[in-house]
């Protein structure tokens, strides 16, 4: 299948798609499966994507980035995924952490982190989920208290990607509001080797280069400048990172779905059991066509979300980003499942690289927010129905 193009994209966006697709093709699924099998990381692809300016395409030019936004960064991740070699840390490092620092960080924080995030020499993980909080961010118990000029963080996080390769982790904690006594969310940059900052790898059935970790913050002492942005900004800063996360997760799912679909279409064109290739049979062709339609519709919502976010409409982007993530997650799972069924037994072999996607595709339904919570959001925020949670 050819590189996806839409009438909504500029010539520059189409050129970016084609260039990233060419890079992805040089690596492909075989590269990714080899990296996973050998327990390594995608260092070569990460470095080349960085050198070509793709990793920091959304970051400000004055700090070494490309000056674009989520529209451009989502194209990069989607096309790498469509080639079979997505970079999960793109969701975390430049999209979440880079965006939050670019929008709310101090000048010192911007100069310290953004050039490295843009050129790939620095990476940052993101820790929000907790064992007892799940999707309820109001139950986050990781707290930060002042001690002189320092901050002291205590708490736990789970399912944090790439902590072993990240130079720091952007931690969502809570500080006490002096006026009300209530806890409010705040973001802190925690260096990987900070005393009291421990990590344990979670044993996952999911096979990916990026490992998942549980974090323990045992009175981690941080300087005052570890706090990102305004202590009183609260949810505004948090959602500045979560909306890009949803947009990029949609790109991740769409790319994966496109890869699976392309494998299935190629197989259906050439696999011949009776007189004609199996792709001539509607029982094979129609489900693949449906999967293609669902992926294309998901991209349209993702593009809408990216445009709204890049234009500064955080509220509109929030609704669209959640919808895009939901649609892409569903489309990804259906595309992968149909691809495996199209290949039959071959769909479960290592040769075709689809079997591992059966598990991986479910991530787009579950993380960073479940489809059920998105339906809660849409029913309450978009439709005005009574809140159920």
Secondary structure, DSSP 8 states (H G I E B T S, - for coil): ------TTS-HHHHHHHHHHHHHHHHHHHHHHHHHHHTT---HHHHHHHHHTT-TTTTS-GGGTS-S--HHHHHHHHHHHHHTT---THHIIIIIIIIHHHHHH--HHHHHHHHHHHHHTS--EEEE---TTTTT-GGG---EEEEETTEEEEEEEEEEEETTTT-SEEEEEEEEE-TTT--EEEEEEEEETT-TTEEEEE---SS--SS-EEEEEEEEEEE-GGGEES-TTTTHHHHHHHHHHHHHHHHHHHHHHHHHHHHHHHHHHHH-BSSSSBGGGSHHHHHHHHHHHHHHHHHHHHHHHHHHHHHTT-HHHHHHHHHHHHHHHHHHHHHHHHHHHHHHGGGGGSTTTT-HHHHHHHHHHHHSSS-HHHHHHHIIIIIT------
